[in-house]
């Protein structure tokens, strides 16, 4: 039986978020800057990893989670692009096309939990339209064109697989402010 948001108290939800967040690597953990390796085995272990990551990302109240964020150097991520579709597993995702049009938007990151808790998002310019290609849990290739927020979510997770954080894509002033908050929060 799934959890019902109507029957779960705010305290219970926050407790689940904290437990999930404790399992997610935080900046400046070096694994977040590491190169990932392609997924080659599409068996039960990958399905179990996907299920674990779906639950962890959902409990942490995220729109996506990449394998390096839980310490695994695999080119694998999970995303929730909209409420109707649920979670999608992406093995070996690659962005094959991007629009020239970009938009700056604030991004949160589960690996920058201190900023999330402070209500601070990092403004990042992203392509407004992308085409992404990935392998599903059976190893079959999928392709999809995405716009706006779903495109931003995929770009954010693919960055994680390339060892890139939102801090790296922010304008210098926004990066300085985020770094200041991170330094102050770790004292």
C-alpha positions in Angstrom: 0.0 0.0 0.0 1.4 3.4 -0.9 1.7 6.4 1.4 -1.2 8.8 1.3 -0.2 12.5 1.6 -3.5 13.2 3.2 -2.9 10.8 6.1 0.8 11.6 6.6 1.6 14.5 8.9 4.1 17.2 8.1 6.4 15.9 10.8 6.3 12.4 9.3 7.0 13.8 5.8 9.9 15.8 7.1 11.3 12.8 8.9 11.2 10.7 5.7 12.9 13.6 3.8 15.7 13.8 6.4 16.3 10.0 6.3 16.4 10.1 2.5 18.6 13.2 2.4 21.1 11.5 4.8 21.7 8.9 2.0 22.5 11.5 -0.7 26.1 12.7 -1.1 26.5 16.4 -0.4 28.8 19.0 -1.9 31.8 19.0 -1.8 31.9 15.1 -1.9 34.4 14.2 -4.7 32.1 11.5 -6.1 29.9 14.4 -7.4 32.8 15.4 -9.6 33.7 12.0 -10.8 33.3 10.4 -14.3 30.6 7.9 -14.6 30.7 4.6 -16.5 28.1 3.3 -18.9 25.4 0.9 -17.7 26.0 -2.5 -19.4 23.9 -4.9 -17.4 20.2 -4.5 -17.6 19.2 -7.2 -15.2 17.5 -7.5 -11.8 20.3 -5.4 -10.1 19.5 -2.4 -12.2 15.8 -2.8 -11.5 16.5 -2.9 -7.8 18.7 0.2 -8.1 15.9 2.0 -10.0 13.3 1.1 -7.3 15.7 2.3 -4.6 16.4 5.5 -6.4 12.7 6.2 -7.2 11.8 5.9 -3.5 14.8 7.9 -2.3 14.2 10.7 -4.7 10.5 10.8 -3.9 11.2 10.7 -0.1 13.8 13.5 -0.5 11.2 15.5 -2.5 13.3 15.7 -5.6 12.5 15.8 -9.3 15.5 13.6 -10.1 18.4 11.7 -8.7 21.6 10.6 -10.4 23.7 7.5 -9.4 26.7 9.6 -8.3 24.5 11.3 -5.8 24.3 8.0 -3.9 27.9 7.2 -4.5 27.6 5.0 -7.7 29.7 5.9 -10.7 27.2 4.6 -13.2 25.6 6.6 -16.0 22.1 6.2 -14.5 19.4 8.6 -13.3 15.8 8.6 -12.3 13.4 11.6 -13.0 9.9 12.6 -12.4 8.9 14.9 -15.3 5.3 15.3 -14.4 2.8 14.1 -11.8 0.9 11.9 -14.2 3.8 9.9 -15.6 5.6 9.0 -12.4 9.3 8.1 -12.3 11.4 7.2 -15.3 14.7 5.4 -15.2 17.4 6.6 -17.7 20.4 4.4 -18.4 23.2 6.0 -20.5 21.2 9.2 -21.3 22.5 11.6 -23.8 21.2 14.9 -25.0 21.2 14.7 -28.8 19.8 18.1 -29.6 19.3 21.4 -27.8 17.6 24.6 -28.7 19.6 27.8 -29.1 16.9 29.5 -26.9 17.8 29.4 -23.3 16.0 30.5 -20.1 17.5 31.2 -16.7 15.7 29.5 -13.9 16.4 28.7 -10.2 17.4 25.1 -9.6 17.6 23.2 -6.4 19.7 20.1 -6.0 19.5 17.3 -3.5 23.3 17.3 -3.2 23.1 21.0 -2.1 20.6 20.3 0.7 21.8 23.2 2.8 20.7 25.6 0.1 17.4 23.8 -0.3 16.7 24.1 3.4 17.5 27.8 3.2 15.0 28.2 0.3 17.9 29.2 -2.0 17.9 28.1 -5.6 20.8 28.6 -8.0 19.9 30.5 -11.2 21.1 28.5 -14.2 20.6 29.1 -18.0 19.3 26.0 -19.8 18.1 25.2 -23.2 14.3 25.4 -23.3 14.0 22.4 -25.7 16.0 19.3 -25.9 16.0 15.8 -27.4 17.2 13.1 -25.0 18.0 9.5 -25.9 18.4 6.8 -23.2 18.1 3.1 -22.5 15.2 1.9 -20.4 15.5 -0.9 -17.8 15.3 -3.5 -20.5 18.1 -1.9 -22.5 15.8 -0.7 -25.3 16.7 2.8 -26.6 14.1 5.5 -26.1 14.0 9.1 -27.4 11.9 12.0 -26.4 11.7 15.7 -27.1 11.1 17.8 -23.9 10.5 21.5 -23.3 10.7 23.8 -20.3 10.8 22.2 -16.8 11.1 18.6 -18.0 14.0 19.7 -20.3 15.7 21.5 -17.4 15.3 18.4 -15.1 17.0 16.1 -17.7 19.8 18.6 -18.3 20.4 18.9 -14.5 20.6 15.1 -14.1 22.9 14.6 -17.2 25.2 17.2 -15.7 25.4 15.1 -12.6 26.5 12.1 -14.7 29.2 14.4 -16.2 30.5 15.6 -12.8 28.9 19.0 -13.3 26.9 20.8 -10.6 24.5 23.8 -10.8 27.2 25.8 -9.1 29.4 25.3 -12.2 26.7 26.7 -14.5 25.7 29.7 -12.4 26.7 33.2 -13.2 29.7 34.3 -11.0 27.6 36.5 -8.6 25.1 33.7 -8.0 27.9 31.2 -7.5 29.6 33.4 -5.0 26.3 33.8 -3.0 25.6 30.1 -3.1 29.2 29.3 -2.0 28.9 31.9 0.9 25.7 30.2 2.1 27.4 26.8 1.9 30.4 27.9 3.8 28.3 29.6 6.5 26.1 26.6 6.9 29.0 24.2 7.5 30.5 26.1 10.3 
